[in-house]
């Protein structure tokens, strides 16, 4: 018996999210060209996501401490990762070789946490905002803060003459 479209929707969404994470984690390895426009768009998008996480911390008091702690840990990890990144500034194109372990590990921790929450039924139809997990939001805040700090540091080192 063929599966109906509503039954396929979670499967297709999972495959799509998995592919996006695969691409993101794969980009943590090897020498890469720095693309300033793409990096700026990514920083703006991460800034919006960081604002949403801050709103969650304000409107859901039971996750506030976790979001702040995760954000601070993410910034510290971003600074550490930036110190271990080799940057080759260039006029037409800058190149960088990221440290693969910190960003990749954070990404895998978030995927693992989301899979754990999904497996325990956290994304069921009856879930409310008060069911938000402090651990999941802390990991998400750490990941967003990490990529914001890392992206800003990379922009400053790859484009030294550009307005910051």
Steps between C-alpha positions, in 0.01 A plus 500: 500500500654838400564759772279808501663842465441604865683185610794587275532860621701426819726263308568756225558774756747280687688417182512868402628610839752216500631611160536861622693384805718274287591799281564718807722245672683421175588870465701477823784313328776615263613824339212721389451820308354779711188641333425836664138537382403148602673548835317830558163341420584214736595746777174692454295181509684379811438840660127460444509148644694632800226760555238224493699308760518813716123543465461139611716578803284801585160338447588155635676571830581135566742502203656845552806382692562218251483733199738753658744229613488331160559834327803578716646154444444541126681834490797357692516200265475732199796706620702183569413357157595827333845479659541155344388609152758573234395802289664608174372851426497582131388780273281305258432204729591422858539141615470341840545157653266454796561288805253218432457363848324775694233594244446142391467381859248773585295418191497129583401570861202704381393234251531236771297705746224565245491129413478414871212745551323373190537140610359580843187652345581865563374613159155348543192704407412583862833667577484858633762774535538411868627157393812659346812325622770718662768257379388519137480879505840522674659289228324701229617827662856367522495403133357835385738701722793288381427562133435871563829548686687287247342679203580845636858399578543343158364811329741721693799280412411417139405857403731721707429817298122456482273711721397305805 
